[in-house]
Amino acid sequence: MSAPRPGGPGAVAGMLSLQELDSEAQAGTVDTVVTAFTDMQGRLFGKRIEVGYFLDQVTDHGVEGCNYLLALDMEMEPVPGYDLANWEQGYGDFGIAPDISTLRRVPWLDRTALVLCDVVGHDGSPVKPSPRQVLIAQYERAHELGYAPLFASELEFYLYKQSYAEAHERDYRDLTPTIPYILDYHVLATTMDEQYLGAIRRGMQGAGIPIEFSKGEAWYGQHEVNTRYADAITSADRHTIYKNGVKEIAFLNGVSATFMAKPSEKDIGSSCHIHSSLVGTSDGGSAFVEGEEETDVFRHYLGGLRARIRELALFVAPSINSYKRYATESWAPTSISWGRDNRTCGFRIVGHGQSRRVECRIPGADVNPYLGYAALLAAGLDGIERGSDPGPELVGNAYEAAGAEAFPSSLREAVELWEGSDFARAAFGEEVWRHYLNYGRTEQRLFDQVVTDYERRRMFERG
């Protein structure tokens, strides 16, 4: 990646240089390096490497992995229709190249470090459909236009008293939240979960992921832990490690955590509010304001978000379950309206002066941050280039406002919009567009084949 990263790790506590890793290896405090990349679903895949071998070989040459890892469904089944990897080509290898700037300690795992990787071809060129590369391409496009994009995500999740093994045995039904009542901002309730939340906050800080705060969220056993603003790639990297780390810490404590957008029809959904802004690469100042006045760049960026978000819904809401979250008065938006400090809108304008930013409230906690960030950035940059107007601010209740344009209500609709989008095809390239079209079609097809509990309850006896 050629564009500089102003909000990158730098001297953040928990990050490691190769020299520091070598010192820890010699002291015996690190003996394993998790070398991982993110798949389409946002999961970390890779290898655990003995630290000496990592230092001697992997830092220069990387490792290899089967290319089917970017052509799988959630069940790890190879899926037909991908040009990148298929049976006809024999499912060969691609390279997994460490980005040493992401090397860090993993405090909650014994004697372990982690480095994030880029997926590359045998010639070292980026594998374009890899989620991190999709974001890097948009990040570099922003720099070409003179902007450095800054992002942060607010991830919500549920904690349950059952372990993952127990949840599996119950078929993920009738799980017991750690707190049996709504705990939004509730200090007593969050104290009861502090053995988990404290471990998460301290663990992330120790892993080079600066934390702002944790808080109780809107439903039983639901929490939010927020990380600090950073450049878009660093922020997406932190999001991925944090999400995986929360699950690992839950496992180590005998409980379970889920980032499903909607764990059940009775629960409030878990969101991933994404904050974004642009700063100038020449002066480092916000491109969204001059003094307290909002700039044309801000308005056009917001206009681009509103103009393109529907056709990029596949990147923002990537699963069947994503769309179960969108319901009236559920704290999840149902429209692509915008408003100032208005939580009923899809886009909420927050912050003052240099901190002015757009909060996109549409994604759920199941979003792949690289793809979600890339979608918002591509849309915003297109708005700047085209001079898009965001239209009038929505004042009042967006759930009830006449004429508020709806966000797609199903994955099927999102896939159709993606398939028909000349913009998605141009912004991300034919290879990426086609790859994720196959992903979306596959997700819908696999669900369409399933007989659900809903159908059995209604039809088994009475149908």
C-alpha positions as a Markdown table, in Angstrom:
| # | Residue | x | y | z |
|---|---|---|---|---|
| 1 | Met | 0.0 | 0.0 | 0.0 |
| 2 | Ser | 1.5 | 3.3 | -1.1 |
| 3 | Ala | -0.6 | 5.9 | 0.6 |
| 4 | Pro | 0.5 | 6.9 | 4.1 |
| 5 | Arg | -1.7 | 6.2 | 7.1 |
| 6 | Pro | -1.9 | 9.2 | 9.4 |
| 7 | Gly | -3.8 | 7.3 | 12.1 |
| 8 | Gly | -1.7 | 4.2 | 11.9 |
| 9 | Pro | -0.3 | 2.3 | 14.9 |
| 10 | Gly | 2.8 | 4.4 | 15.5 |
| 11 | Ala | 3.9 | 4.1 | 19.1 |
| 12 | Val | 0.6 | 2.7 | 20.3 |
| 13 | Ala | 1.1 | 0.4 | 23.3 |
| 14 | Gly | 0.9 | -3.2 | 22.5 |
| 15 | Met | 2.3 | -2.9 | 19.0 |
| 16 | Leu | 5.5 | -4.7 | 18.2 |
| 17 | Ser | 8.4 | -4.1 | 15.9 |
| 18 | Leu | 10.4 | -7.0 | 14.5 |
| 19 | Gln | 13.2 | -6.2 | 16.8 |
| 20 | Glu | 10.9 | -6.2 | 19.8 |
| 21 | Leu | 9.4 | -9.5 | 18.7 |
| 22 | Asp | 12.9 | -11.0 | 18.5 |
| 23 | Ser | 13.7 | -9.8 | 22.0 |
| 24 | Glu | 10.5 | -11.3 | 23.3 |
| 25 | Ala | 11.2 | -14.5 | 21.5 |
| 26 | Gln | 14.6 | -14.7 | 23.1 |
| 27 | Ala | 13.1 | -14.0 | 26.5 |
| 28 | Gly | 10.5 | -16.7 | 26.0 |
| 29 | Thr | 7.6 | -14.3 | 26.4 |
| 30 | Val | 6.4 | -14.9 | 22.8 |
| 31 | Asp | 6.7 | -18.2 | 21.1 |
| 32 | Thr | 3.7 | -18.1 | 18.6 |
| 33 | Val | 2.7 | -15.7 | 15.9 |
| 34 | Val | -0.9 | -15.8 | 14.6 |
| 35 | Thr | -0.6 | -14.9 | 10.9 |
| 36 | Ala | -4.1 | -14.2 | 9.6 |
| 37 | Phe | -6.2 | -12.4 | 7.0 |
| 38 | Thr | -10.0 | -11.7 | 6.8 |
| 39 | Asp | -12.3 | -13.7 | 4.7 |
| 40 | Met | -15.5 | -12.5 | 3.0 |
| 41 | Gln | -17.6 | -13.0 | 6.1 |
| 42 | Gly | -15.1 | -11.0 | 8.3 |
| 43 | Arg | -13.5 | -14.0 | 10.0 |
| 44 | Leu | -9.8 | -14.4 | 10.7 |
| 45 | Phe | -8.1 | -17.2 | 8.8 |
| 46 | Gly | -4.5 | -18.2 | 8.9 |
| 47 | Lys | -1.8 | -20.1 | 10.7 |
| 48 | Arg | -0.1 | -20.2 | 14.1 |
| 49 | Ile | 3.7 | -20.0 | 13.4 |
| 50 | Glu | 6.6 | -20.7 | 15.7 |
| 51 | Val | 8.2 | -17.3 | 16.4 |
| 52 | Gly | 11.7 | -18.3 | 15.2 |
| 53 | Tyr | 10.4 | -19.6 | 11.9 |
| 54 | Phe | 8.3 | -16.4 | 11.6 |
| 55 | Leu | 11.3 | -14.2 | 12.1 |
| 56 | Asp | 13.6 | -16.3 | 9.9 |
| 57 | Gln | 11.3 | -17.0 | 7.0 |
| 58 | Val | 7.8 | -15.6 | 7.1 |
| 59 | Thr | 8.7 | -11.9 | 7.4 |
| 60 | Asp | 10.4 | -12.0 | 4.0 |
| 61 | His | 8.5 | -14.7 | 2.2 |
| 62 | Gly | 5.1 | -14.9 | 3.8 |
| 63 | Val | 3.1 | -18.2 | 3.9 |
| 64 | Glu | 0.6 | -19.8 | 1.6 |
| 65 | Gly | -3.0 | -20.9 | 2.0 |
| 66 | Cys | -5.6 | -22.6 | -0.2 |
| 67 | Asn | -7.4 | -20.0 | -2.4 |
| 68 | Tyr | -10.7 | -21.6 | -1.5 |
| 69 | Leu | -10.6 | -19.5 | 1.7 |
| 70 | Leu | -12.1 | -16.6 | -0.4 |
| 71 | Ala | -14.7 | -18.8 | -2.0 |
| 72 | Leu | -16.4 | -20.4 | 1.0 |
| 73 | Asp | -19.7 | -20.1 | 2.7 |
| 74 | Met | -20.1 | -19.8 | 6.5 |
| 75 | Glu | -20.1 | -23.6 | 6.8 |
| 76 | Met | -16.7 | -23.8 | 5.0 |
| 77 | Glu | -18.2 | -25.4 | 1.9 |
| 78 | Pro | -16.5 | -24.5 | -1.4 |
| 79 | Val | -19.0 | -22.6 | -3.5 |
| 80 | Pro | -19.2 | -22.7 | -7.3 |
| 81 | Gly | -19.3 | -19.6 | -9.4 |
| 82 | Tyr | -16.0 | -17.9 | -8.3 |
| 83 | Asp | -13.4 | -17.1 | -10.9 |
| 84 | Leu | -10.7 | -16.8 | -8.2 |
| 85 | Ala | -11.0 | -20.3 | -6.9 |
| 86 | Asn | -12.8 | -23.4 | -8.2 |
| 87 | Trp | -12.6 | -27.1 | -8.8 |
| 88 | Glu | -11.7 | -26.6 | -12.5 |
| 89 | Gln | -8.5 | -24.8 | -11.4 |
| 90 | Gly | -7.8 | -27.3 | -8.7 |
| 91 | Tyr | -8.1 | -24.9 | -5.8 |
| 92 | Gly | -4.4 | -23.9 | -5.6 |
| 93 | Asp | -2.6 | -21.6 | -3.2 |
| 94 | Phe | -2.3 | -17.9 | -2.8 |
| 95 | Gly | 0.2 | -16.0 | -0.8 |
| 96 | Ile | -0.5 | -14.6 | 2.7 |
| 97 | Ala | 1.9 | -11.7 | 3.2 |
| 98 | Pro | 2.3 | -10.2 | 6.7 |
| 99 | Asp | 1.8 | -6.4 | 7.1 |
| 100 | Ile | 4.4 | -5.9 | 9.8 |
| 101 | Ser | 2.9 | -2.6 | 10.8 |
| 102 | Thr | 0.0 | -4.6 | 12.3 |
| 103 | Leu | 2.2 | -6.8 | 14.5 |
| 104 | Arg | 1.0 | -6.8 | 18.1 |
| 105 | Arg | 0.8 | -8.7 | 21.3 |
| 106 | Val | -2.4 | -10.7 | 22.1 |
| 107 | Pro | -2.5 | -10.4 | 25.9 |
| 108 | Trp | -5.4 | -12.8 | 26.4 |
| 109 | Leu | -3.5 | -15.7 | 24.7 |
| 110 | Asp | -0.4 | -17.1 | 26.3 |
| 111 | Arg | 2.9 | -16.1 | 24.7 |
| 112 | Thr | 1.2 | -15.1 | 21.5 |
| 113 | Ala | 1.5 | -12.2 | 19.0 |
| 114 | Leu | -0.6 | -11.6 | 15.9 |
| 115 | Val | 0.0 | -10.0 | 12.5 |
| 116 | Leu | -2.6 | -9.2 | 9.9 |
| 117 | Cys | -1.8 | -10.1 | 6.3 |
| 118 | Asp | -2.7 | -9.3 | 2.7 |
| 119 | Val | -3.7 | -11.9 | 0.2 |
| 120 | Val | -1.4 | -11.9 | -2.8 |
| 121 | Gly | -0.9 | -13.9 | -6.0 |
| 122 | His | 2.2 | -15.9 | -6.8 |
| 123 | Asp | 3.7 | -12.8 | -8.4 |
| 124 | Gly | 3.1 | -10.7 | -5.3 |
| 125 | Ser | 0.2 | -8.7 | -6.8 |
| 126 | Pro | -2.9 | -8.1 | -4.5 |
| 127 | Val | -5.8 | -10.5 | -4.8 |
| 128 | Lys | -8.4 | -7.8 | -5.5 |
| 129 | Pro | -11.5 | -9.5 | -4.0 |
| 130 | Ser | -9.8 | -9.9 | -0.7 |
| 131 | Pro | -11.7 | -7.6 | 1.7 |
| 132 | Arg | -8.7 | -5.7 | 3.0 |
| 133 | Gln | -7.6 | -5.0 | -0.6 |
| 134 | Val | -11.1 | -3.8 | -1.5 |
| 135 | Leu | -10.7 | -1.1 | 1.2 |
| 136 | Ile | -7.1 | -0.3 | 0.4 |
| 137 | Ala | -8.1 | 0.5 | -3.2 |
| 138 | Gln | -10.7 | 3.0 | -2.0 |
| 139 | Tyr | -8.2 | 4.4 | 0.6 |
| 140 | Glu | -5.6 | 5.0 | -2.1 |
| 141 | Arg | -8.3 | 6.6 | -4.4 |
| 142 | Ala | -9.1 | 9.1 | -1.6 |
| 143 | His | -5.4 | 10.0 | -1.3 |
| 144 | Glu | -5.2 | 10.6 | -5.0 |
| 145 | Leu | -8.0 | 13.1 | -4.6 |
| 146 | Gly | -6.1 | 14.8 | -1.7 |
| 147 | Tyr | -8.0 | 13.2 | 1.3 |
| 148 | Ala | -7.1 | 10.9 | 4.1 |
| 149 | Pro | -10.2 | 9.1 | 5.3 |
| 150 | Leu | -10.7 | 8.6 | 9.1 |
| 151 | Phe | -13.1 | 6.0 | 10.4 |
| 152 | Ala | -14.3 | 4.4 | 13.6 |
| 153 | Ser | -16.9 | 1.6 | 14.3 |
| 154 | Glu | -19.1 | 1.1 | 17.3 |
| 155 | Leu | -19.7 | -2.6 | 17.7 |
| 156 | Glu | -22.5 | -4.0 | 19.9 |
| 157 | Phe | -22.8 | -7.6 | 21.0 |
| 158 | Tyr | -24.7 | -9.9 | 23.3 |
| 159 | Leu | -23.2 | -11.9 | 26.2 |
| 160 | Tyr | -24.8 | -15.2 | 27.3 |
| 161 | Lys | -24.1 | -17.3 | 30.4 |
| 162 | Gln | -23.8 | -20.5 | 28.3 |
| 163 | Ser | -20.4 | -21.4 | 26.8 |
| 164 | Tyr | -20.1 | -21.8 | 23.1 |
| 165 | Ala | -20.2 | -25.6 | 23.5 |
| 166 | Glu | -23.4 | -25.3 | 25.6 |
| 167 | Ala | -25.0 | -22.9 | 23.1 |
| 168 | His | -24.2 | -25.3 | 20.3 |
| 169 | Glu | -25.8 | -28.2 | 22.2 |
| 170 | Arg | -28.9 | -26.1 | 22.6 |
| 171 | Asp | -29.0 | -25.3 | 18.9 |
| 172 | Tyr | -28.5 | -21.7 | 20.0 |
| 173 | Arg | -32.0 | -21.5 | 21.5 |
| 174 | Asp | -33.2 | -20.4 | 24.9 |
| 175 | Leu | -29.8 | -18.9 | 25.9 |
| 176 | Thr | -29.6 | -16.8 | 29.1 |
| 177 | Pro | -28.3 | -13.3 | 28.8 |
| 178 | Thr | -25.7 | -12.4 | 31.4 |
| 179 | Ile | -28.0 | -9.5 | 32.6 |
| 180 | Pro | -31.8 | -10.2 | 32.7 |
| 181 | Tyr | -32.9 | -6.6 | 32.0 |
| 182 | Ile | -32.2 | -3.6 | 29.8 |
| 183 | Leu | -28.8 | -2.2 | 30.8 |
| 184 | Asp | -28.4 | 0.8 | 28.6 |
| 185 | Tyr | -25.8 | 3.0 | 30.5 |
| 186 | His | -26.6 | 1.0 | 33.6 |
| 187 | Val | -23.6 | 1.1 | 35.9 |
| 188 | Leu | -24.8 | -1.6 | 38.4 |
| 189 | Ala | -25.6 | -4.0 | 35.6 |
| 190 | Thr | -22.4 | -3.5 | 33.8 |
| 191 | Thr | -20.5 | -4.0 | 37.1 |
| 192 | Met | -22.1 | -7.5 | 37.1 |
| 193 | Asp | -20.4 | -8.1 | 33.7 |
| 194 | Glu | -17.2 | -6.3 | 34.5 |
| 195 | Gln | -15.2 | -9.6 | 34.8 |
| 196 | Tyr | -15.8 | -9.9 | 31.0 |
| 197 | Leu | -15.9 | -6.3 | 30.0 |
| 198 | Gly | -12.8 | -5.3 | 32.0 |
| 199 | Ala | -10.9 | -8.2 | 30.4 |
| 200 | Ile | -12.0 | -7.0 | 27.0 |
| 201 | Arg | -11.0 | -3.3 | 27.6 |
| 202 | Arg | -7.6 | -4.2 | 29.1 |
| 203 | Gly | -7.0 | -6.9 | 26.5 |
| 204 | Met | -7.6 | -4.6 | 23.6 |
| 205 | Gln | -5.4 | -1.9 | 25.1 |
| 206 | Gly | -2.7 | -4.4 | 25.5 |
| 207 | Ala | -3.1 | -5.5 | 21.9 |
| 208 | Gly | -2.6 | -2.0 | 20.5 |
| 209 | Ile | -6.3 | -1.2 | 20.1 |
| 210 | Pro | -7.0 | 2.0 | 22.0 |
| 211 | Ile | -10.3 | 1.9 | 23.8 |
| 212 | Glu | -12.6 | 4.9 | 24.6 |
| 213 | Phe | -15.1 | 3.2 | 26.8 |
| 214 | Ser | -17.5 | 0.3 | 27.4 |
| 215 | Lys | -21.2 | 0.7 | 28.2 |
| 216 | Gly | -24.4 | -1.3 | 28.6 |
| 217 | Glu | -26.6 | -1.3 | 25.5 |
| 218 | Ala | -30.2 | -1.4 | 24.7 |
| 219 | Trp | -31.2 | -4.9 | 25.7 |
| 220 | Tyr | -30.6 | -7.8 | 28.0 |
| 221 | Gly | -26.9 | -8.7 | 28.2 |
| 222 | Gln | -26.1 | -6.3 | 25.3 |
| 223 | His | -22.8 | -4.3 | 25.5 |
| 224 | Glu | -20.8 | -1.8 | 23.4 |
| 225 | Val | -17.1 | -1.2 | 23.5 |
| 226 | Asn | -15.8 | 1.6 | 21.4 |
| 227 | Thr | -12.3 | 2.0 | 19.9 |
| 228 | Arg | -10.7 | 5.3 | 18.9 |
| 229 | Tyr | -10.8 | 7.1 | 15.6 |
| 230 | Ala | -8.0 | 6.2 | 13.1 |
| 231 | Asp | -7.3 | 6.0 | 9.4 |
| 232 | Ala | -9.7 | 3.7 | 7.6 |
| 233 | Ile | -7.4 | 0.7 | 7.3 |
| 234 | Thr | -6.1 | 0.8 | 10.8 |
| 235 | Ser | -9.7 | 1.2 | 12.1 |
| 236 | Ala | -10.9 | -1.8 | 10.1 |
| 237 | Asp | -7.9 | -3.9 | 11.2 |
| 238 | Arg | -8.7 | -3.0 | 14.9 |
| 239 | His | -12.4 | -3.8 | 14.4 |
| 240 | Thr | -11.5 | -7.3 | 13.0 |
| 241 | Ile | -9.1 | -8.1 | 15.8 |
| 242 | Tyr | -11.4 | -6.7 | 18.5 |
| 243 | Lys | -14.4 | -8.8 | 17.2 |
| 244 | Asn | -12.4 | -12.0 | 17.2 |
| 245 | Gly | -10.9 | -11.1 | 20.5 |
| 246 | Val | -14.2 | -10.6 | 22.2 |
| 247 | Lys | -15.2 | -14.1 | 21.2 |
| 248 | Glu | -11.9 | -15.6 | 22.4 |
| 249 | Ile | -12.1 | -13.8 | 25.7 |
| 250 | Ala | -15.7 | -15.0 | 26.1 |
| 251 | Phe | -14.6 | -18.5 | 25.4 |
| 252 | Leu | -11.8 | -18.3 | 27.9 |
| 253 | Asn | -14.3 | -17.1 | 30.6 |
| 254 | Gly | -16.9 | -19.9 | 29.9 |
| 255 | Val | -19.5 | -17.6 | 28.3 |
| 256 | Ser | -20.5 | -16.8 | 24.7 |
| 257 | Ala | -20.8 | -13.6 | 22.7 |
| 258 | Thr | -22.6 | -13.0 | 19.5 |
| 259 | Phe | -22.4 | -10.2 | 16.9 |
| 260 | Met | -25.5 | -11.3 | 15.0 |
| 261 | Ala | -27.4 | -8.3 | 13.7 |
| 262 | Lys | -30.6 | -9.8 | 15.2 |
| 263 | Pro | -30.1 | -12.7 | 17.6 |
| 264 | Ser | -33.9 | -13.3 | 17.8 |
| 265 | Glu | -37.1 | -11.5 | 16.8 |
| 266 | Lys | -37.6 | -10.6 | 20.5 |
| 267 | Asp | -34.2 | -8.8 | 20.8 |
| 268 | Ile | -33.1 | -5.4 | 19.8 |
| 269 | Gly | -30.5 | -5.7 | 17.0 |
| 270 | Ser | -26.8 | -5.2 | 17.5 |
| 271 | Ser | -25.5 | -2.4 | 15.3 |
| 272 | Cys | -22.1 | -1.2 | 14.0 |
| 273 | His | -22.4 | 2.5 | 13.7 |
| 274 | Ile | -19.6 | 3.7 | 11.4 |
| 275 | His | -18.2 | 7.2 | 11.8 |
| 276 | Ser | -16.3 | 8.8 | 8.9 |
| 277 | Ser | -14.6 | 12.0 | 7.9 |
| 278 | Leu | -11.9 | 13.3 | 5.6 |
| 279 | Val | -8.8 | 15.3 | 6.4 |
| 280 | Gly | -6.6 | 17.0 | 3.8 |
| 281 | Thr | -3.4 | 15.2 | 3.0 |
| 282 | Ser | -1.6 | 18.6 | 2.6 |
| 283 | Asp | -2.6 | 20.2 | 5.9 |
| 284 | Gly | -4.1 | 17.5 | 8.1 |
| 285 | Gly | -7.2 | 19.7 | 8.7 |
| 286 | Ser | -10.8 | 18.5 | 8.4 |
| 287 | Ala | -12.1 | 18.7 | 4.8 |
| 288 | Phe | -15.6 | 18.9 | 6.3 |
| 289 | Val | -15.5 | 22.3 | 8.0 |
| 290 | Glu | -13.9 | 25.7 | 7.7 |
| 291 | Gly | -14.2 | 27.1 | 11.2 |
| 292 | Glu | -17.7 | 26.1 | 12.2 |
| 293 | Glu | -19.1 | 26.2 | 8.6 |
| 294 | Glu | -19.6 | 22.9 | 6.7 |
| 295 | Thr | -17.8 | 22.8 | 3.4 |
| 296 | Asp | -19.0 | 21.7 | 0.0 |
| 297 | Val | -16.8 | 18.6 | 0.4 |
| 298 | Phe | -18.9 | 17.7 | 3.4 |
| 299 | Arg | -22.2 | 18.2 | 1.6 |
| 300 | His | -21.1 | 16.3 | -1.5 |
| 301 | Tyr | -19.7 | 13.4 | 0.6 |
| 302 | Leu | -23.0 | 13.1 | 2.4 |
| 303 | Gly | -24.8 | 13.4 | -0.9 |
| 304 | Gly | -22.8 | 10.6 | -2.3 |
| 305 | Leu | -23.5 | 8.4 | 0.7 |
| 306 | Arg | -27.3 | 8.9 | 0.2 |
| 307 | Ala | -27.1 | 8.5 | -3.5 |
| 308 | Arg | -25.2 | 5.2 | -3.5 |
| 309 | Ile | -25.9 | 3.4 | -0.2 |
| 310 | Arg | -28.8 | 1.4 | -1.5 |
| 311 | Glu | -26.9 | -0.1 | -4.4 |
| 312 | Leu | -24.0 | -0.9 | -2.1 |
| 313 | Ala | -26.3 | -2.5 | 0.5 |
| 314 | Leu | -24.6 | -5.9 | 0.0 |
| 315 | Phe | -21.4 | -4.5 | 1.5 |
| 316 | Val | -23.2 | -2.8 | 4.4 |
| 317 | Ala | -25.7 | -5.5 | 5.3 |
| 318 | Pro | -24.2 | -8.8 | 4.0 |
| 319 | Ser | -26.4 | -11.5 | 5.4 |
| 320 | Ile | -30.0 | -12.7 | 5.5 |
| 321 | Asn | -30.0 | -11.8 | 9.2 |
| 322 | Ser | -28.8 | -8.2 | 8.6 |
| 323 | Tyr | -32.3 | -7.2 | 7.4 |
| 324 | Lys | -34.2 | -8.6 | 10.4 |
| 325 | Arg | -32.8 | -5.6 | 12.3 |
| 326 | Tyr | -34.5 | -2.9 | 10.3 |
| 327 | Ala | -37.8 | -2.3 | 12.2 |
| 328 | Thr | -39.7 | 0.8 | 13.2 |
| 329 | Glu | -38.7 | 2.4 | 16.5 |
| 330 | Ser | -36.0 | -0.3 | 17.0 |
| 331 | Trp | -33.0 | 2.1 | 17.1 |
| 332 | Ala | -32.0 | 0.7 | 13.7 |
| 333 | Pro | -32.8 | 3.0 | 10.8 |
| 334 | Thr | -35.2 | 2.0 | 8.0 |
| 335 | Ser | -34.4 | 4.9 | 5.7 |
| 336 | Ile | -31.4 | 6.6 | 4.1 |
| 337 | Ser | -32.5 | 10.0 | 5.5 |
| 338 | Trp | -30.0 | 12.3 | 7.2 |
| 339 | Gly | -30.4 | 14.5 | 10.2 |
| 340 | Arg | -28.4 | 16.3 | 12.9 |
| 341 | Asp | -28.0 | 14.3 | 16.1 |
| 342 | Asn | -31.1 | 12.4 | 15.0 |
| 343 | Arg | -31.0 | 8.7 | 15.9 |
| 344 | Thr | -34.0 | 7.8 | 13.7 |
| 345 | Cys | -32.0 | 8.6 | 10.5 |
| 346 | Gly | -29.7 | 6.4 | 8.5 |
| 347 | Phe | -27.1 | 9.1 | 8.5 |
| 348 | Arg | -26.6 | 11.2 | 11.7 |
| 349 | Ile | -24.4 | 14.3 | 11.7 |
| 350 | Val | -22.4 | 14.6 | 14.9 |
| 351 | Gly | -19.4 | 16.4 | 16.3 |
| 352 | His | -18.3 | 20.1 | 16.3 |
| 353 | Gly | -15.5 | 21.9 | 14.5 |
| 354 | Gln | -12.7 | 19.6 | 13.5 |
| 355 | Ser | -14.6 | 16.6 | 14.8 |
| 356 | Arg | -17.6 | 17.0 | 12.5 |
| 357 | Arg | -18.4 | 13.6 | 11.0 |
| 358 | Val | -21.1 | 11.4 | 9.5 |
| 359 | Glu | -22.3 | 8.5 | 11.5 |
| 360 | Cys | -23.9 | 5.8 | 9.3 |
| 361 | Arg | -26.3 | 3.9 | 11.6 |
| 362 | Ile | -27.3 | 1.4 | 8.9 |
| 363 | Pro | -24.8 | -1.5 | 9.3 |
| 364 | Gly | -25.3 | -4.2 | 11.9 |
| 365 | Ala | -22.6 | -5.9 | 14.0 |
| 366 | Asp | -22.3 | -8.6 | 11.3 |
| 367 | Val | -20.7 | -6.2 | 8.8 |
| 368 | Asn | -17.3 | -7.0 | 7.4 |
| 369 | Pro | -15.5 | -3.7 | 8.3 |
| 370 | Tyr | -13.3 | -3.7 | 5.2 |
| 371 | Leu | -16.2 | -4.0 | 2.9 |
| 372 | Gly | -18.5 | -1.7 | 4.8 |
| 373 | Tyr | -15.9 | 1.0 | 5.1 |
| 374 | Ala | -15.0 | 0.6 | 1.4 |
| 375 | Ala | -18.7 | 1.0 | 0.4 |
| 376 | Leu | -19.1 | 4.3 | 2.4 |
| 377 | Leu | -15.8 | 5.7 | 1.2 |
| 378 | Ala | -16.5 | 4.8 | -2.5 |
| 379 | Ala | -19.9 | 6.4 | -2.2 |
| 380 | Gly | -18.6 | 9.6 | -0.5 |
| 381 | Leu | -15.8 | 10.1 | -2.9 |
| 382 | Asp | -18.2 | 9.6 | -5.8 |
| 383 | Gly | -20.4 | 12.3 | -4.3 |
| 384 | Ile | -17.4 | 14.7 | -4.1 |
| 385 | Glu | -16.5 | 14.1 | -7.7 |
| 386 | Arg | -20.1 | 14.5 | -8.9 |
| 387 | Gly | -21.0 | 17.3 | -6.7 |
| 388 | Ser | -24.0 | 15.3 | -5.2 |
| 389 | Asp | -26.5 | 17.2 | -3.1 |
| 390 | Pro | -27.7 | 15.4 | 0.1 |
| 391 | Gly | -31.1 | 17.0 | -0.1 |
| 392 | Pro | -32.9 | 18.5 | 2.9 |
| 393 | Glu | -32.3 | 17.5 | 6.4 |
| 394 | Leu | -35.0 | 15.3 | 7.9 |
| 395 | Val | -36.3 | 16.9 | 11.1 |
| 396 | Gly | -38.4 | 14.8 | 13.3 |
| 397 | Asn | -39.1 | 11.1 | 13.4 |
| 398 | Ala | -37.7 | 9.4 | 10.3 |
| 399 | Tyr | -39.7 | 6.2 | 11.0 |
| 400 | Glu | -42.9 | 8.2 | 10.3 |
| 401 | Ala | -41.7 | 10.8 | 7.8 |
| 402 | Ala | -43.4 | 10.8 | 4.5 |
| 403 | Gly | -41.1 | 10.4 | 1.6 |
| 404 | Ala | -38.1 | 9.1 | 3.6 |
| 405 | Glu | -36.4 | 6.7 | 1.1 |
| 406 | Ala | -36.2 | 3.2 | 2.4 |
| 407 | Phe | -33.0 | 1.2 | 2.8 |
| 408 | Pro | -33.4 | -2.3 | 1.2 |
| 409 | Ser | -35.5 | -4.6 | 3.3 |
| 410 | Ser | -34.0 | -7.9 | 2.3 |
| 411 | Leu | -30.8 | -9.5 | 1.0 |
| 412 | Arg | -32.6 | -10.4 | -2.2 |
| 413 | Glu | -33.3 | -6.8 | -2.9 |
| 414 | Ala | -29.7 | -5.9 | -2.0 |
| 415 | Val | -28.3 | -8.5 | -4.5 |
| 416 | Glu | -30.6 | -7.2 | -7.2 |
| 417 | Leu | -29.4 | -3.6 | -6.6 |
| 418 | Trp | -25.8 | -4.7 | -6.6 |
| 419 | Glu | -26.2 | -6.7 | -9.8 |
| 420 | Gly | -27.8 | -3.7 | -11.6 |
| 421 | Ser | -25.3 | -1.2 | -10.3 |
| 422 | Asp | -23.0 | 0.3 | -12.9 |
| 423 | Phe | -21.4 | 2.3 | -10.1 |
| 424 | Ala | -20.4 | -0.7 | -8.0 |
| 425 | Arg | -19.0 | -2.3 | -11.1 |
| 426 | Ala | -16.9 | 0.8 | -11.9 |
| 427 | Ala | -15.9 | 1.7 | -8.4 |
| 428 | Phe | -14.7 | -1.7 | -7.3 |
| 429 | Gly | -13.8 | -3.2 | -10.6 |
| 430 | Glu | -15.4 | -6.0 | -12.6 |
| 431 | Glu | -13.5 | -8.8 | -10.7 |
| 432 | Val | -14.6 | -7.6 | -7.3 |
| 433 | Trp | -18.2 | -6.8 | -8.4 |
| 434 | Arg | -18.6 | -10.3 | -9.9 |
| 435 | His | -17.0 | -12.0 | -6.9 |
| 436 | Tyr | -19.4 | -10.5 | -4.4 |
| 437 | Leu | -22.4 | -10.9 | -6.7 |
| 438 | Asn | -21.7 | -14.6 | -6.5 |
| 439 | Tyr | -21.4 | -14.3 | -2.7 |
| 440 | Gly | -24.7 | -12.5 | -2.4 |
| 441 | Arg | -26.5 | -14.9 | -4.7 |
| 442 | Thr | -25.1 | -17.8 | -2.8 |
| 443 | Glu | -26.2 | -16.4 | 0.6 |
| 444 | Gln | -29.7 | -16.0 | -0.7 |
| 445 | Arg | -29.8 | -19.5 | -2.4 |
| 446 | Leu | -28.6 | -21.3 | 0.7 |
| 447 | Phe | -31.3 | -19.6 | 2.9 |
| 448 | Asp | -34.0 | -20.3 | 0.4 |
| 449 | Gln | -33.2 | -24.1 | 0.7 |
| 450 | Val | -33.7 | -24.1 | 4.5 |
| 451 | Val | -37.0 | -25.1 | 6.2 |
| 452 | Thr | -37.2 | -22.8 | 9.2 |
| 453 | Asp | -38.6 | -23.2 | 12.7 |
| 454 | Tyr | -41.1 | -20.5 | 11.8 |
| 455 | Glu | -42.5 | -22.8 | 9.0 |
| 456 | Arg | -42.6 | -25.9 | 11.3 |
| 457 | Arg | -44.4 | -24.1 | 14.1 |
| 458 | Arg | -47.1 | -22.8 | 11.8 |
| 459 | Met | -47.5 | -25.7 | 9.5 |
| 460 | Phe | -46.6 | -29.0 | 11.1 |
| 461 | Glu | -50.0 | -29.5 | 12.8 |
| 462 | Arg | -52.3 | -26.8 | 11.4 |
| 463 | Gly | -51.1 | -26.5 | 7.9 |
